Amino acid sequence: MNPSGDSTHFSLCVFKYVGVDWCPGCGIGHSIHHALHGDFIDSLEAHPLGIFAVIILSFRIIKLTANHFKSYGPSY
């Protein structure tokens, strides 16, 4: 899907099929994409929680990596 905001793509959103205009999850992927590329304004426009999601996901990746190296050590 193109993160430029074009809404002509295929969607699996149940809310969209029922006819509800607002969905709590629609746009989060685009928002994360924009945040990872440094486009914070576009990220906030796509979904207000996208930047927060990037922070949480980054923290989780760092935590899991640290636990792995603490348990097994570096594998050379």
PDB file of N, CA, C and O in Angstrom:
ATOM      1  N   MET A   1       0.830  -1.179   0.000  1.00  0.00           N
ATOM      2  CA  MET A   1       0.000   0.000   0.000  1.00  0.00           C
ATOM      3  C   MET A   1       0.877   1.245   0.000  1.00  0.00           C
ATOM      4  O   MET A   1       1.907   1.292   0.672  1.00  0.00           O
ATOM      5  N   ASN A   2       0.477   2.206  -0.725  1.00  0.00           N
ATOM      6  CA  ASN A   2       1.201   3.457  -0.812  1.00  0.00           C
ATOM      7  C   ASN A   2       0.867   4.333   0.398  1.00  0.00           C
ATOM      8  O   ASN A   2      -0.303   4.657   0.606  1.00  0.00           O
ATOM      9  N   PRO A   3       1.867   4.726   1.204  1.00  0.00           N
ATOM     10  CA  PRO A   3       1.572   5.533   2.391  1.00  0.00           C
ATOM     11  C   PRO A   3       1.281   6.998   2.099  1.00  0.00           C
ATOM     12  O   PRO A   3       1.240   7.809   3.024  1.00  0.00           O
ATOM     13  N   SER A   4       1.082   7.348   0.855  1.00  0.00           N
ATOM     14  CA  SER A   4       0.832   8.751   0.523  1.00  0.00           C
ATOM     15  C   SER A   4      -0.582   9.201   0.877  1.00  0.00           C
ATOM     16  O   SER A   4      -0.908  10.376   0.714  1.00  0.00           O
ATOM     17  N   GLY A   5      -1.411   8.307   1.349  1.00  0.00           N
ATOM     18  CA  GLY A   5      -2.764   8.685   1.734  1.00  0.00           C
ATOM     19  C   GLY A   5      -3.813   8.288   0.729  1.00  0.00           C
ATOM     20  O   GLY A   5      -4.994   8.571   0.932  1.00  0.00           O
ATOM     21  N   ASP A   6      -3.418   7.638  -0.357  1.00  0.00           N
ATOM     22  CA  ASP A   6      -4.369   7.191  -1.372  1.00  0.00           C
ATOM     23  C   ASP A   6      -5.212   6.067  -0.779  1.00  0.00           C
ATOM     24  O   ASP A   6      -4.670   5.031  -0.394  1.00  0.00           O
ATOM     25  N   SER A   7      -6.504   6.250  -0.701  1.00  0.00           N
ATOM     26  CA  SER A   7      -7.370   5.270  -0.043  1.00  0.00           C
ATOM     27  C   SER A   7      -8.044   4.323  -1.035  1.00  0.00           C
ATOM     28  O   SER A   7      -9.112   3.790  -0.733  1.00  0.00           O
ATOM     29  N   THR A   8      -7.455   4.101  -2.199  1.00  0.00           N
ATOM     30  CA  THR A   8      -8.059   3.216  -3.182  1.00  0.00           C
ATOM     31  C   THR A   8      -7.510   1.793  -3.065  1.00  0.00           C
ATOM     32  O   THR A   8      -7.746   0.981  -3.960  1.00  0.00           O
ATOM     33  N   HIS A   9      -6.796   1.469  -2.009  1.00  0.00           N
ATOM     34  CA  HIS A   9      -6.214   0.149  -1.836  1.00  0.00           C
ATOM     35  C   HIS A   9      -7.224  -0.817  -1.210  1.00  0.00           C
ATOM     36  O   HIS A   9      -8.254  -0.406  -0.675  1.00  0.00           O
ATOM     37  N   PHE A  10      -6.905  -2.095  -1.293  1.00  0.00           N
ATOM     38  CA  PHE A  10      -7.713  -3.139  -0.675  1.00  0.00           C
ATOM     39  C   PHE A  10      -7.531  -3.077   0.833  1.00  0.00           C
ATOM     40  O   PHE A  10      -6.417  -2.850   1.305  1.00  0.00           O
ATOM     41  N   SER A  11      -8.583  -3.271   1.588  1.00  0.00           N
ATOM     42  CA  SER A  11      -8.507  -3.190   3.039  1.00  0.00           C
ATOM     43  C   SER A  11      -9.239  -4.366   3.673  1.00  0.00           C
ATOM     44  O   SER A  11     -10.243  -4.851   3.152  1.00  0.00           O
ATOM     45  N   LEU A  12      -8.714  -4.810   4.803  1.00  0.00           N
ATOM     46  CA  LEU A  12      -9.367  -5.854   5.582  1.00  0.00           C
ATOM     47  C   LEU A  12     -10.077  -5.279   6.807  1.00  0.00           C
ATOM     48  O   LEU A  12     -10.450  -6.021   7.716  1.00  0.00           O
ATOM     49  N   CYS A  13     -10.261  -3.979   6.829  1.00  0.00           N
ATOM     50  CA  CYS A  13     -10.848  -3.304   7.987  1.00  0.00           C
ATOM     51  C   CYS A  13     -12.339  -3.628   8.098  1.00  0.00           C
ATOM     52  O   CYS A  13     -13.114  -3.358   7.180  1.00  0.00           O
ATOM     53  N   VAL A  14     -12.724  -4.204   9.222  1.00  0.00           N
ATOM     54  CA  VAL A  14     -14.124  -4.554   9.460  1.00  0.00           C
ATOM     55  C   VAL A  14     -14.967  -3.293   9.592  1.00  0.00           C
ATOM     56  O   VAL A  14     -16.104  -3.255   9.122  1.00  0.00           O
ATOM     57  N   PHE A  15     -14.421  -2.265  10.225  1.00  0.00           N
ATOM     58  CA  PHE A  15     -15.164  -1.018  10.395  1.00  0.00           C
ATOM     59  C   PHE A  15     -15.524  -0.396   9.045  1.00  0.00           C
ATOM     60  O   PHE A  15     -16.626   0.123   8.867  1.00  0.00           O
ATOM     61  N   LYS A  16     -14.586  -0.452   8.101  1.00  0.00           N
ATOM     62  CA  LYS A  16     -14.829   0.127   6.778  1.00  0.00           C
ATOM     63  C   LYS A  16     -15.951  -0.627   6.058  1.00  0.00           C
ATOM     64  O   LYS A  16     -16.776  -0.020   5.375  1.00  0.00           O
ATOM     65  N   TYR A  17     -15.975  -1.959   6.217  1.00  0.00           N
ATOM     66  CA  TYR A  17     -17.020  -2.751   5.557  1.00  0.00           C
ATOM     67  C   TYR A  17     -18.388  -2.536   6.174  1.00  0.00           C
ATOM     68  O   TYR A  17     -19.400  -2.651   5.484  1.00  0.00           O
ATOM     69  N   VAL A  18     -18.437  -2.224   7.466  1.00  0.00           N
ATOM     70  CA  VAL A  18     -19.709  -1.984   8.141  1.00  0.00           C
ATOM     71  C   VAL A  18     -20.240  -0.591   7.830  1.00  0.00           C
ATOM     72  O   VAL A  18     -21.437  -0.335   7.957  1.00  0.00           O
ATOM     73  N   GLY A  19     -19.345   0.314   7.419  1.00  0.00           N
ATOM     74  CA  GLY A  19     -19.763   1.661   7.071  1.00  0.00           C
ATOM     75  C   GLY A  19     -19.341   2.728   8.065  1.00  0.00           C
ATOM     76  O   GLY A  19     -19.737   3.886   7.934  1.00  0.00           O
ATOM     77  N   VAL A  20     -18.538   2.353   9.065  1.00  0.00           N
ATOM     78  CA  VAL A  20     -18.047   3.319  10.042  1.00  0.00           C
ATOM     79  C   VAL A  20     -16.857   4.054   9.431  1.00  0.00           C
ATOM     80  O   VAL A  20     -15.941   3.426   8.899  1.00  0.00           O
ATOM     81  N   ASP A  21     -16.871   5.375   9.507  1.00  0.00           N
ATOM     82  CA  ASP A  21     -15.813   6.171   8.892  1.00  0.00           C
ATOM     83  C   ASP A  21     -14.515   6.159   9.689  1.00  0.00           C
ATOM     84  O   ASP A  21     -13.435   6.229   9.102  1.00  0.00           O
ATOM     85  N   TRP A  22     -14.596   6.072  11.000  1.00  0.00           N
ATOM     86  CA  TRP A  22     -13.393   6.129  11.826  1.00  0.00           C
ATOM     87  C   TRP A  22     -13.065   4.748  12.392  1.00  0.00           C
ATOM     88  O   TRP A  22     -13.942   4.049  12.900  1.00  0.00           O
ATOM     89  N   CYS A  23     -11.818   4.374  12.299  1.00  0.00           N
ATOM     90  CA  CYS A  23     -11.348   3.085  12.810  1.00  0.00           C
ATOM     91  C   CYS A  23     -10.127   3.344  13.693  1.00  0.00           C
ATOM     92  O   CYS A  23      -9.258   4.126  13.309  1.00  0.00           O
ATOM     93  N   PRO A  24     -10.037   2.708  14.867  1.00  0.00           N
ATOM     94  CA  PRO A  24      -8.899   2.966  15.751  1.00  0.00           C
ATOM     95  C   PRO A  24      -7.578   2.436  15.208  1.00  0.00           C
ATOM     96  O   PRO A  24      -6.524   2.845  15.695  1.00  0.00           O
ATOM     97  N   GLY A  25      -7.589   1.555  14.231  1.00  0.00           N
ATOM     98  CA  GLY A  25      -6.351   0.982  13.723  1.00  0.00           C
ATOM     99  C   GLY A  25      -5.955   1.445  12.342  1.00  0.00           C
ATOM    100  O   GLY A  25      -4.791   1.308  11.963  1.00  0.00           O
ATOM    101  N   CYS A  26      -6.879   1.986  11.581  1.00  0.00           N
ATOM    102  CA  CYS A  26      -6.557   2.417  10.223  1.00  0.00           C
ATOM    103  C   CYS A  26      -5.575   3.573  10.249  1.00  0.00           C
ATOM    104  O   CYS A  26      -5.780   4.563  10.951  1.00  0.00           O
ATOM    105  N   GLY A  27      -4.521   3.441   9.488  1.00  0.00           N
ATOM    106  CA  GLY A  27      -3.522   4.493   9.398  1.00  0.00           C
ATOM    107  C   GLY A  27      -2.314   4.291  10.292  1.00  0.00           C
ATOM    108  O   GLY A  27      -1.325   5.011  10.149  1.00  0.00           O
ATOM    109  N   ILE A  28      -2.362   3.325  11.219  1.00  0.00           N
ATOM    110  CA  ILE A  28      -1.244   3.141  12.143  1.00  0.00           C
ATOM    111  C   ILE A  28       0.008   2.670  11.399  1.00  0.00           C
ATOM    112  O   ILE A  28       1.117   3.082  11.739  1.00  0.00           O
ATOM    113  N   GLY A  29      -0.157   1.823  10.402  1.00  0.00           N
ATOM    114  CA  GLY A  29       0.995   1.356   9.618  1.00  0.00           C
ATOM    115  C   GLY A  29       1.635   2.488   8.839  1.00  0.00           C
ATOM    116  O   GLY A  29       2.860   2.603   8.783  1.00  0.00           O
ATOM    117  N   HIS A  30       0.801   3.324   8.236  1.00  0.00           N
ATOM    118  CA  HIS A  30       1.317   4.479   7.504  1.00  0.00           C
ATOM    119  C   HIS A  30       1.984   5.451   8.467  1.00  0.00           C
ATOM    120  O   HIS A  30       3.021   6.035   8.150  1.00  0.00           O
ATOM    121  N   SER A  31       1.393   5.622   9.633  1.00  0.00           N
ATOM    122  CA  SER A  31       1.960   6.517  10.629  1.00  0.00           C
ATOM    123  C   SER A  31       3.327   6.040  11.097  1.00  0.00           C
ATOM    124  O   SER A  31       4.244   6.848  11.249  1.00  0.00           O
ATOM    125  N   ILE A  32       3.477   4.749  11.326  1.00  0.00           N
ATOM    126  CA  ILE A  32       4.767   4.183  11.725  1.00  0.00           C
ATOM    127  C   ILE A  32       5.787   4.372  10.604  1.00  0.00           C
ATOM    128  O   ILE A  32       6.941   4.713  10.862  1.00  0.00           O
ATOM    129  N   HIS A  33       5.364   4.151   9.365  1.00  0.00           N
ATOM    130  CA  HIS A  33       6.253   4.351   8.219  1.00  0.00           C
ATOM    131  C   HIS A  33       6.767   5.789   8.174  1.00  0.00           C
ATOM    132  O   HIS A  33       7.966   6.020   8.019  1.00  0.00           O
ATOM    133  N   HIS A  34       5.863   6.742   8.308  1.00  0.00           N
ATOM    134  CA  HIS A  34       6.255   8.144   8.269  1.00  0.00           C
ATOM    135  C   HIS A  34       7.184   8.490   9.441  1.00  0.00           C
ATOM    136  O   HIS A  34       8.162   9.215   9.260  1.00  0.00           O
ATOM    137  N   ALA A  35       6.886   7.979  10.626  1.00  0.00           N
ATOM    138  CA  ALA A  35       7.716   8.266  11.798  1.00  0.00           C
ATOM    139  C   ALA A  35       9.121   7.702  11.628  1.00  0.00           C
ATOM    140  O   ALA A  35      10.097   8.354  11.997  1.00  0.00           O
ATOM    141  N   LEU A  36       9.233   6.508  11.079  1.00  0.00           N
ATOM    142  CA  LEU A  36      10.552   5.910  10.871  1.00  0.00           C
ATOM    143  C   LEU A  36      11.364   6.654   9.823  1.00  0.00           C
ATOM    144  O   LEU A  36      12.592   6.578   9.824  1.00  0.00           O
ATOM    145  N   HIS A  37      10.698   7.369   8.934  1.00  0.00           N
ATOM    146  CA  HIS A  37      11.388   8.163   7.922  1.00  0.00           C
ATOM    147  C   HIS A  37      11.547   9.622   8.339  1.00  0.00           C
ATOM    148  O   HIS A  37      12.025  10.441   7.555  1.00  0.00           O
ATOM    149  N   GLY A  38      11.147   9.952   9.572  1.00  0.00           N
ATOM    150  CA  GLY A  38      11.329  11.305  10.090  1.00  0.00           C
ATOM    151  C   GLY A  38      10.264  12.299   9.704  1.00  0.00           C
ATOM    152  O   GLY A  38      10.400  13.488   9.989  1.00  0.00           O
ATOM    153  N   ASP A  39       9.209  11.845   9.064  1.00  0.00           N
ATOM    154  CA  ASP A  39       8.095  12.736   8.683  1.00  0.00           C
ATOM    155  C   ASP A  39       7.055  12.744   9.805  1.00  0.00           C
ATOM    156  O   ASP A  39       6.014  12.094   9.708  1.00  0.00           O
ATOM    157  N   PHE A  40       7.355  13.492  10.869  1.00  0.00           N
ATOM    158  CA  PHE A  40       6.520  13.438  12.067  1.00  0.00           C
ATOM    159  C   PHE A  40       5.167  14.116  11.880  1.00  0.00           C
ATOM    160  O   PHE A  40       4.182  13.702  12.490  1.00  0.00           O
ATOM    161  N   ILE A  41       5.107  15.138  11.056  1.00  0.00           N
ATOM    162  CA  ILE A  41       3.824  15.803  10.787  1.00  0.00           C
ATOM    163  C   ILE A  41       2.897  14.843  10.044  1.00  0.00           C
ATOM    164  O   ILE A  41       1.732  14.689  10.410  1.00  0.00           O
ATOM    165  N   ASP A  42       3.423  14.192   8.992  1.00  0.00           N
ATOM    166  CA  ASP A  42       2.623  13.217   8.246  1.00  0.00           C
ATOM    167  C   ASP A  42       2.239  12.036   9.138  1.00  0.00           C
ATOM    168  O   ASP A  42       1.148  11.482   9.010  1.00  0.00           O
ATOM    169  N   SER A  43       3.141  11.658  10.039  1.00  0.00           N
ATOM    170  CA  SER A  43       2.860  10.564  10.955  1.00  0.00           C
ATOM    171  C   SER A  43       1.672  10.904  11.850  1.00  0.00           C
ATOM    172  O   SER A  43       0.772  10.085  12.038  1.00  0.00           O
ATOM    173  N   LEU A  44       1.675  12.102  12.394  1.00  0.00           N
ATOM    174  CA  LEU A  44       0.560  12.517  13.256  1.00  0.00           C
ATOM    175  C   LEU A  44      -0.742  12.643  12.480  1.00  0.00           C
ATOM    176  O   LEU A  44      -1.816  12.377  13.018  1.00  0.00           O
ATOM    177  N   GLU A  45      -0.651  13.049  11.217  1.00  0.00           N
ATOM    178  CA  GLU A  45      -1.866  13.155  10.400  1.00  0.00           C
ATOM    179  C   GLU A  45      -2.437  11.781  10.065  1.00  0.00           C
ATOM    180  O   GLU A  45      -3.655  11.621   9.988  1.00  0.00           O
ATOM    181  N   ALA A  46      -1.567  10.783   9.865  1.00  0.00           N
ATOM    182  CA  ALA A  46      -2.052   9.440   9.531  1.00  0.00           C
ATOM    183  C   ALA A  46      -2.699   8.766  10.742  1.00  0.00           C
ATOM    184  O   ALA A  46      -3.749   8.136  10.615  1.00  0.00           O
ATOM    185  N   HIS A  47      -2.073   8.898  11.920  1.00  0.00           N
ATOM    186  CA  HIS A  47      -2.615   8.319  13.155  1.00  0.00           C
ATOM    187  C   HIS A  47      -1.898   8.958  14.324  1.00  0.00           C
ATOM    188  O   HIS A  47      -0.668   9.019  14.318  1.00  0.00           O
ATOM    189  N   PRO A  48      -2.612   9.435  15.325  1.00  0.00           N
ATOM    190  CA  PRO A  48      -1.954  10.148  16.423  1.00  0.00           C
ATOM    191  C   PRO A  48      -1.059   9.280  17.309  1.00  0.00           C
ATOM    192  O   PRO A  48      -0.227   9.820  18.038  1.00  0.00           O
ATOM    193  N   LEU A  49      -1.201   7.981  17.270  1.00  0.00           N
ATOM    194  CA  LEU A  49      -0.398   7.109  18.132  1.00  0.00           C
ATOM    195  C   LEU A  49       0.767   6.440  17.414  1.00  0.00           C
ATOM    196  O   LEU A  49       1.414   5.568  17.993  1.00  0.00           O
ATOM    197  N   GLY A  50       1.053   6.818  16.184  1.00  0.00           N
ATOM    198  CA  GLY A  50       2.125   6.188  15.418  1.00  0.00           C
ATOM    199  C   GLY A  50       3.495   6.399  16.012  1.00  0.00           C
ATOM    200  O   GLY A  50       4.284   5.458  16.087  1.00  0.00           O
ATOM    201  N   ILE A  51       3.798   7.614  16.438  1.00  0.00           N
ATOM    202  CA  ILE A  51       5.105   7.903  17.036  1.00  0.00           C
ATOM    203  C   ILE A  51       5.255   7.144  18.351  1.00  0.00           C
ATOM    204  O   ILE A  51       6.324   6.607  18.639  1.00  0.00           O
ATOM    205  N   PHE A  52       4.201   7.097  19.138  1.00  0.00           N
ATOM    206  CA  PHE A  52       4.208   6.336  20.388  1.00  0.00           C
ATOM    207  C   PHE A  52       4.454   4.857  20.113  1.00  0.00           C
ATOM    208  O   PHE A  52       5.191   4.204  20.852  1.00  0.00           O
ATOM    209  N   ALA A  53       3.849   4.329  19.064  1.00  0.00           N
ATOM    210  CA  ALA A  53       4.048   2.920  18.701  1.00  0.00           C
ATOM    211  C   ALA A  53       5.502   2.656  18.318  1.00  0.00           C
ATOM    212  O   ALA A  53       6.053   1.614  18.674  1.00  0.00           O
ATOM    213  N   VAL A  54       6.130   3.585  17.598  1.00  0.00           N
ATOM    214  CA  VAL A  54       7.539   3.421  17.227  1.00  0.00           C
ATOM    215  C   VAL A  54       8.414   3.396  18.476  1.00  0.00           C
ATOM    216  O   VAL A  54       9.350   2.600  18.556  1.00  0.00           O
ATOM    217  N   ILE A  55       8.125   4.248  19.442  1.00  0.00           N
ATOM    218  CA  ILE A  55       8.895   4.281  20.689  1.00  0.00           C
ATOM    219  C   ILE A  55       8.745   2.967  21.443  1.00  0.00           C
ATOM    220  O   ILE A  55       9.735   2.403  21.909  1.00  0.00           O
ATOM    221  N   ILE A  56       7.529   2.479  21.565  1.00  0.00           N
ATOM    222  CA  ILE A  56       7.277   1.219  22.280  1.00  0.00           C
ATOM    223  C   ILE A  56       7.936   0.047  21.561  1.00  0.00           C
ATOM    224  O   ILE A  56       8.569  -0.788  22.206  1.00  0.00           O
ATOM    225  N   LEU A  57       7.799  -0.031  20.235  1.00  0.00           N
ATOM    226  CA  LEU A  57       8.411  -1.124  19.478  1.00  0.00           C
ATOM    227  C   LEU A  57       9.930  -1.076  19.568  1.00  0.00           C
ATOM    228  O   LEU A  57      10.573  -2.118  19.702  1.00  0.00           O
ATOM    229  N   SER A  58      10.509   0.110  19.495  1.00  0.00           N
ATOM    230  CA  SER A  58      11.963   0.243  19.601  1.00  0.00           C
ATOM    231  C   SER A  58      12.457  -0.192  20.977  1.00  0.00           C
ATOM    232  O   SER A  58      13.455  -0.902  21.092  1.00  0.00           O
ATOM    233  N   PHE A  59      11.752   0.238  22.014  1.00  0.00           N
ATOM    234  CA  PHE A  59      12.115  -0.166  23.372  1.00  0.00           C
ATOM    235  C   PHE A  59      12.054  -1.680  23.517  1.00  0.00           C
ATOM    236  O   PHE A  59      12.940  -2.284  24.122  1.00  0.00           O
ATOM    237  N   ARG A  60      11.030  -2.286  22.974  1.00  0.00           N
ATOM    238  CA  ARG A  60      10.859  -3.740  23.078  1.00  0.00           C
ATOM    239  C   ARG A  60      11.967  -4.484  22.339  1.00  0.00           C
ATOM    240  O   ARG A  60      12.478  -5.485  22.840  1.00  0.00           O
ATOM    241  N   ILE A  61      12.340  -4.010  21.163  1.00  0.00           N
ATOM    242  CA  ILE A  61      13.426  -4.637  20.404  1.00  0.00           C
ATOM    243  C   ILE A  61      14.738  -4.549  21.177  1.00  0.00           C
ATOM    244  O   ILE A  61      15.483  -5.525  21.258  1.00  0.00           O
ATOM    245  N   ILE A  62      15.019  -3.380  21.743  1.00  0.00           N
ATOM    246  CA  ILE A  62      16.252  -3.200  22.521  1.00  0.00           C
ATOM    247  C   ILE A  62      16.242  -4.104  23.745  1.00  0.00           C
ATOM    248  O   ILE A  62      17.258  -4.724  24.061  1.00  0.00           O
ATOM    249  N   LYS A  63      15.126  -4.189  24.430  1.00  0.00           N
ATOM    250  CA  LYS A  63      15.007  -5.021  25.631  1.00  0.00           C
ATOM    251  C   LYS A  63      15.208  -6.499  25.298  1.00  0.00           C
ATOM    252  O   LYS A  63      15.929  -7.195  26.012  1.00  0.00           O
ATOM    253  N   LEU A  64      14.583  -6.986  24.231  1.00  0.00           N
ATOM    254  CA  LEU A  64      14.731  -8.385  23.841  1.00  0.00           C
ATOM    255  C   LEU A  64      16.158  -8.703  23.408  1.00  0.00           C
ATOM    256  O   LEU A  64      16.678  -9.777  23.712  1.00  0.00           O
ATOM    257  N   THR A  65      16.788  -7.775  22.701  1.00  0.00           N
ATOM    258  CA  THR A  65      18.175  -7.974  22.273  1.00  0.00           C
ATOM    259  C   THR A  65      19.106  -8.015  23.476  1.00  0.00           C
ATOM    260  O   THR A  65      20.000  -8.859  23.538  1.00  0.00           O
ATOM    261  N   ALA A  66      18.908  -7.116  24.428  1.00  0.00           N
ATOM    262  CA  ALA A  66      19.738  -7.105  25.635  1.00  0.00           C
ATOM    263  C   ALA A  66      19.560  -8.394  26.435  1.00  0.00           C
ATOM    264  O   ALA A  66      20.537  -8.955  26.930  1.00  0.00           O
ATOM    265  N   ASN A  67      18.328  -8.864  26.564  1.00  0.00           N
ATOM    266  CA  ASN A  67      18.080 -10.123  27.289  1.00  0.00           C
ATOM    267  C   ASN A  67      18.727 -11.303  26.587  1.00  0.00           C
ATOM    268  O   ASN A  67      19.239 -12.209  27.245  1.00  0.00           O
ATOM    269  N   HIS A  68      18.713 -11.305  25.273  1.00  0.00           N
ATOM    270  CA  HIS A  68      19.319 -12.382  24.508  1.00  0.00           C
ATOM    271  C   HIS A  68      20.825 -12.427  24.753  1.00  0.00           C
ATOM    272  O   HIS A  68      21.379 -13.492  25.025  1.00  0.00           O
ATOM    273  N   PHE A  69      21.483 -11.280  24.659  1.00  0.00           N
ATOM    274  CA  PHE A  69      22.926 -11.246  24.854  1.00  0.00           C
ATOM    275  C   PHE A  69      23.301 -11.508  26.300  1.00  0.00           C
ATOM    276  O   PHE A  69      24.380 -12.035  26.571  1.00  0.00           O
ATOM    277  N   LYS A  70      22.432 -11.152  27.231  1.00  0.00           N
ATOM    278  CA  LYS A  70      22.692 -11.416  28.649  1.00  0.00           C
ATOM    279  C   LYS A  70      22.619 -12.924  28.924  1.00  0.00           C
ATOM    280  O   LYS A  70      23.401 -13.459  29.709  1.00  0.00           O
ATOM    281  N   SER A  71      21.669 -13.596  28.267  1.00  0.00           N
ATOM    282  CA  SER A  71      21.471 -15.030  28.496  1.00  0.00           C
ATOM    283  C   SER A  71      22.484 -15.888  27.743  1.00  0.00           C
ATOM    284  O   SER A  71      23.034 -16.833  28.308  1.00  0.00           O
ATOM    285  N   TYR A  72      22.731 -15.570  26.486  1.00  0.00           N
ATOM    286  CA  TYR A  72      23.544 -16.432  25.625  1.00  0.00           C
ATOM    287  C   TYR A  72      24.906 -15.862  25.302  1.00  0.00           C
ATOM    288  O   TYR A  72      25.796 -16.610  24.898  1.00  0.00           O
ATOM    289  N   GLY A  73      25.102 -14.578  25.463  1.00  0.00           N
ATOM    290  CA  GLY A  73      26.363 -13.950  25.086  1.00  0.00           C
ATOM    291  C   GLY A  73      26.446 -13.813  23.588  1.00  0.00           C
ATOM    292  O   GLY A  73      25.619 -14.368  22.864  1.00  0.00           O
ATOM    293  N   PRO A  74      27.436 -13.077  23.111  1.00  0.00           N
ATOM    294  CA  PRO A  74      27.575 -12.915  21.670  1.00  0.00           C
ATOM    295  C   PRO A  74      27.984 -14.231  21.009  1.00  0.00           C
ATOM    296  O   PRO A  74      28.836 -14.948  21.533  1.00  0.00           O
ATOM    297  N   SER A  75      27.392 -14.547  19.882  1.00  0.00           N
ATOM    298  CA  SER A  75      27.718 -15.800  19.180  1.00  0.00           C
ATOM    299  C   SER A  75      28.644 -15.470  18.031  1.00  0.00           C
ATOM    300  O   SER A  75      28.211 -14.974  16.990  1.00  0.00           O
ATOM    301  N   TYR A  76      29.903 -15.742  18.223  1.00  0.00           N
ATOM    302  CA  TYR A  76      30.923 -15.465  17.199  1.00  0.00           C
ATOM    303  C   TYR A  76      31.191 -16.713  16.414  1.00  0.00           C
ATOM    304  O   TYR A  76      32.017 -16.703  15.501  1.00  0.00           O
TER     305      TYR A  76
END
